Amino acid sequence: MAVIPPNRSRKDKSHQLYLGVDGGGTKTQIIIINAAEEVKGEGNAGPSNPLRVGVETAVANIVKATNEACDNAGVSRGDIAAATLGLAGVRRADLKQRVRESFINRLRIGKVEVVTDAEIALYGTTLGKPGLVVIAGTGSICLGKNASGELAISGGWGPLAGDEGGGVGIAQKALHTVAKASDGRGIQTLLSERAAEYFRASGPENLIVAIYSPLVDNTRIAGFARLVVETAQEGDKIAVEILEDAGLELGVAACAVIKKLKLARTKVPIGCVGSIFNAGELLTGSMLKVVRECAPKAYLTEPLMPPAQAAALMALRNGAK
C-alpha cells in the first residue's frame, strides 16, 4: 500500500479549481479558475437573486451555469475545491445560509461562501484595498471599504423603495415621461415610440395595458433602460435628462458611503459596474460632479476584473487557507 508523505494531501492542489458566481436579478455568470488564477471555464444561466426568484430557483440556475462552465472547460465538478457565491438579495444572514446549504447539497463542494454581489464587485475593483464600487444593473447599490476594513453600504433597496440610477429606476422614470407626453402633460419624446415597440403595444396610448401584463416583471422593465440609453445617445432631451438624474442619484449614494467611511480627503477609487454604465459620460458626468463635491480627490475607474472572476479569486484565496 502506498504511503502518503507527511504534509501532503491526497489530491494535488495544483489541479484544484475555484468557482466564482455573480448572480443578479437578470442573469447568473460563472467563472472557474485554477490555482494559478487562470480562467478555465465560463457559464451563464438565468437569475439567481433569491429574493426575486426564491432559493431553489436561484441555486438551480447557479448549478446550471456551473455545469456549463465545467463542460466548457472539460473539467469535473469534483475538482472544485472552493466556491464564492456573490448574489444580489442576500444581505440577510439566514438567506445566505439557506442558499449555502442548498448549494452544498447539490454540488458537494467543501468550502462555500455566500456574499453579496456588491462585495465581489468591490473586490474586483480594489482587491481588498480601500475604495468603493457602484453597481447599476437591474437595481443599484454602492459599497465601500476603508483602511480599517470597515464596510458601508448605500442603496440596494429594490424596485419598491430604491433602485435609483439602476435599470428599473431609469425605466420607470422613462415610462412616467411617456405617460405624461401621451396625456399632453409633458414634453414629447422619442421614448414614446421606443416604449411602444419594446413592450409590444400598438401605440403609446395603449402602453397601460402592455406594461401591467402579468408577463412584465422587474427584469423586463429594467431591460427598457437599454433603449433609454440609446435614445439619449441619439440626442433626445428627455432621455438625456433621465440619465443625468440617474448619475446624480448614483453620485449621492457614493457620497453617503464616502462620508460613513471618512474617505472624503483620500484619493478614493470608485469602480463602476453594470450595464447602465454603457451610457458613458451621459451618466458618469453628473455622477462624478456630485462625488467631487464631497470627495475632491475621488475618481471613477473600471474594475480590474469582472465580478465573477473576482468571486473565483476570493474562493481561491479563502480556500487556500
C-alpha positions in Angstrom: 0.0 0.0 0.0 1.4 3.4 -1.0 2.5 5.6 1.8 1.5 9.3 1.7 4.4 11.6 2.8 3.7 13.9 5.7 2.0 17.3 4.9 0.9 16.1 1.5 -2.7 15.9 0.6 -4.1 13.0 -1.4 -5.1 15.5 -4.1 -2.6 17.7 -5.8 -3.7 21.3 -5.1 -2.3 22.4 -8.4 -5.2 20.6 -10.1 -7.9 22.1 -7.9 -10.3 24.6 -9.3 -12.1 27.5 -7.8 -15.6 28.7 -8.6 -16.9 32.3 -8.7 -20.5 33.2 -9.1 -22.0 36.6 -10.0 -25.8 36.3 -9.6 -28.3 39.1 -10.1 -31.9 39.7 -10.9 -31.4 39.1 -14.6 -28.7 36.6 -15.1 -26.0 34.4 -13.5 -22.4 34.3 -14.6 -19.9 31.7 -13.6 -16.1 31.7 -13.9 -13.8 28.8 -12.9 -10.1 29.4 -12.3 -7.2 27.2 -11.3 -4.6 27.7 -8.6 -2.5 29.9 -11.0 -5.5 32.2 -11.3 -6.1 31.3 -14.9 -9.6 31.3 -16.2 -10.5 27.7 -17.2 -14.2 27.9 -17.9 -17.3 30.2 -18.0 -21.0 29.6 -17.8 -24.3 31.5 -17.8 -27.8 31.0 -16.7 -31.0 32.8 -15.6 -31.4 35.0 -12.4 -30.2 33.9 -9.0 -31.4 36.7 -6.7 -33.2 34.5 -4.1 -35.4 37.4 -3.0 -36.7 37.7 -6.6 -36.9 34.0 -7.7 -36.6 32.0 -4.5 -33.7 30.0 -3.1 -34.4 26.8 -5.1 -34.6 28.6 -8.5 -31.6 30.7 -7.6 -29.5 27.6 -6.8 -30.8 25.7 -9.8 -29.6 28.5 -12.1 -26.2 28.6 -10.3 -25.8 24.8 -10.8 -26.9 25.0 -14.4 -24.2 27.7 -15.1 -21.7 25.7 -13.2 -22.3 22.6 -15.3 -21.9 24.7 -18.4 -18.7 26.1 -17.2 -17.3 22.7 -16.3 -18.4 21.3 -19.7 -16.7 24.3 -21.5 -13.5 23.7 -19.5 -13.6 19.9 -19.9 -13.3 19.5 -16.1 -15.1 17.7 -13.4 -17.2 19.3 -10.7 -15.3 17.2 -8.2 -12.2 19.2 -8.9 -13.8 22.4 -7.5 -12.2 22.9 -4.1 -14.0 26.1 -3.0 -16.7 28.5 -4.3 -17.7 32.1 -3.6 -21.3 33.0 -4.5 -21.8 36.7 -4.9 -25.5 37.2 -5.2 -28.0 40.1 -5.2 -30.6 39.9 -2.4 -28.6 38.1 0.2 -28.0 40.8 2.8 -29.8 38.7 5.5 -27.7 36.1 7.2 -30.4 33.5 7.3 -30.9 33.8 3.5 -27.2 33.4 2.9 -27.2 30.2 5.0 -30.2 28.7 3.1 -28.5 29.4 -0.2 -25.2 27.9 1.0 -26.8 24.8 2.4 -28.9 24.2 -0.8 -25.8 24.7 -3.0 -23.7 22.4 -0.9 -26.4 19.7 -1.1 -26.4 20.0 -4.9 -22.7 20.2 -5.6 -20.9 18.8 -2.5 -18.2 21.5 -2.6 -16.4 21.6 0.8 -15.7 25.4 1.1 -18.6 27.6 0.1 -19.0 31.3 1.0 -22.1 33.4 0.1 -21.6 37.1 -0.1 -23.5 40.0 -1.8 -22.9 40.9 -5.4 -21.6 44.2 -4.2 -18.8 42.5 -2.2 -17.4 40.7 -5.2 -17.7 43.8 -7.4 -15.8 45.8 -4.7 -13.1 43.1 -4.5 -12.8 43.1 -8.3 -12.2 46.9 -8.2 -9.8 47.2 -5.2 -8.5 43.6 -4.5 -9.2 44.2 -0.8 -7.8 47.7 -0.6 -9.8 50.8 0.4 -12.3 52.0 -2.2 -15.9 52.0 -3.5 -17.9 50.2 -6.1 -21.2 51.4 -7.6 -23.3 48.8 -9.3 -26.0 49.9 -11.7 -27.6 47.0 -13.4 -31.2 45.8 -12.8 -31.0 47.7 -9.5 -28.4 49.9 -7.9 -26.2 49.8 -4.8 -22.9 51.3 -3.5 -20.5 49.5 -1.2 -17.2 50.8 0.2 -14.3 49.8 2.5 -11.8 51.9 4.3 -8.2 51.1 5.5 -9.6 49.8 8.8 -11.6 47.2 7.0 -14.9 48.8 7.8 -17.7 48.4 5.3 -20.5 50.8 4.4 -23.4 50.5 2.1 -26.0 52.7 0.4 -28.9 51.7 -1.9 -29.9 48.2 -2.7 -33.4 48.8 -1.6 -35.1 47.2 -4.6 -37.8 48.4 -7.0 -40.3 49.5 -4.4 -38.1 51.6 -2.2 -35.0 52.3 -4.3 -33.1 51.3 -7.4 -32.4 54.9 -8.3 -29.9 55.1 -11.1 -30.4 51.4 -11.9 -32.2 49.8 -14.8 -35.6 49.7 -13.0 -35.4 53.3 -11.8 -34.4 54.6 -15.2 -37.1 52.6 -17.0 -39.7 53.8 -14.5 -38.8 57.4 -15.0 -38.9 57.0 -18.7 -42.4 55.4 -18.6 -43.5 58.4 -16.4 -42.4 60.8 -19.1 -44.1 58.7 -21.8 -47.4 58.7 -19.9 -47.2 62.5 -19.4 -46.4 63.0 -23.1 -49.2 60.8 -24.2 -51.7 62.8 -22.0 -50.4 66.2 -23.0 -49.0 66.8 -19.6 -45.4 66.6 -20.7 -42.9 67.1 -23.5 -43.0 64.8 -26.5 -40.1 62.3 -26.6 -38.8 59.5 -28.8 -39.1 57.3 -25.8 -42.9 57.0 -26.5 -42.2 55.1 -29.8 -39.4 53.1 -28.2 -41.6 52.1 -25.3 -44.4 51.0 -27.5 -42.0 48.9 -29.6 -40.3 47.4 -26.6 -43.4 46.5 -24.7 -45.2 45.4 -27.9 -48.1 47.9 -27.6 -49.9 49.2 -30.7 -49.0 52.7 -29.7 -48.0 54.8 -26.7 -51.7 55.3 -25.7 -52.0 51.5 -25.3 -48.9 51.1 -23.1 -51.1 51.0 -20.0 -52.3 47.5 -21.0 -48.9 46.2 -22.0 -46.8 47.3 -19.0 -49.3 45.9 -16.5 -49.4 42.5 -18.2 -48.6 39.6 -15.8 -45.7 38.8 -18.1 -44.0 42.1 -17.4 -41.8 41.8 -14.3 -39.0 44.0 -13.0 -36.4 42.3 -15.2 -38.5 43.1 -18.3 -39.0 46.7 -17.1 -35.3 47.1 -16.4 -34.5 46.0 -19.9 -36.1 49.1 -21.3 -33.3 51.1 -19.8 -31.1 50.0 -22.6 -33.4 51.8 -25.1 -33.4 54.9 -22.8 -29.6 54.9 -23.2 -29.7 54.5 -26.9 -32.4 57.3 -27.2 -30.3 59.6 -25.1 -27.2 58.9 -27.3 -29.4 60.0 -30.3 -29.9 63.3 -28.6 -33.4 63.0 -27.2 -33.6 65.8 -24.5 -35.9 63.9 -22.1 -33.8 60.7 -22.3 -30.6 62.7 -21.6 -32.2 64.3 -18.6 -33.2 60.9 -17.2 -29.6 59.6 -17.5 -28.2 62.8 -15.9 -30.6 62.4 -13.0 -29.6 58.7 -12.7 -26.0 59.8 -12.5 -26.8 62.3 -9.7 -28.5 59.5 -7.7 -25.5 57.2 -8.0 -23.2 60.1 -7.0 -25.4 60.8 -3.9 -25.2 57.1 -3.0 -21.4 57.1 -3.4 -21.1 60.3 -1.2 -23.2 58.6 1.6 -20.7 55.8 1.7 -17.6 58.1 1.5 -18.9 60.1 4.5 -19.6 56.9 6.5 -16.1 55.6 5.9 -14.4 59.0 6.4 -12.8 58.8 2.9 -13.6 62.4 1.8 -10.0 63.5 2.0 -8.5 60.5 0.3 -7.8 59.6 -3.3 -10.5 57.0 -3.3 -11.2 54.8 -6.4 -14.8 54.2 -7.3 -15.4 51.2 -9.6 -18.4 51.4 -12.0 -20.0 48.0 -12.6 -23.2 47.2 -14.5 -24.8 47.6 -17.9 -26.2 51.1 -17.2 -22.6 52.4 -17.3 -22.7 51.7 -21.0 -24.3 55.2 -21.1 -20.8 56.6 -20.6 -20.4 60.4 -20.0 -24.2 60.9 -20.1 -24.3 59.1 -16.8 -20.9 59.4 -15.3 -20.6 63.2 -15.9 -23.2 64.1 -13.4 -22.2 61.3 -11.1 -18.6 62.5 -10.9 -19.7 66.1 -10.4 -21.7 65.1 -7.2 -18.8 62.9 -6.0 -16.2 65.6 -6.4 -18.3 67.9 -4.2 -17.9 65.5 -1.2 -14.5 64.0 -2.1 -12.4 66.2 -4.4 -9.7 63.5 -4.9 -12.1 60.7 -5.8 -12.0 59.2 -9.2 -14.1 56.8 -11.3 -12.4 53.6 -12.6 -13.1 50.4 -14.3 -12.9 47.2 -12.3 -9.7 45.2 -12.5 -11.7 42.1 -13.4 -15.3 41.0 -13.8 -17.3 40.3 -10.6 -17.5 36.5 -11.3 -13.7 36.3 -11.7 -13.3 38.4 -8.5 -15.5 35.9 -6.7 -13.4 33.0 -8.1 -10.2 34.7 -6.8 -11.9 35.2 -3.4 -12.7 31.4 -3.4 -9.0 30.6 -4.2 -7.6 32.8 -1.5 -10.1 31.6 1.1 -9.9 28.0 0.0 -6.1 28.0 0.3 -6.2 28.9 4.0 
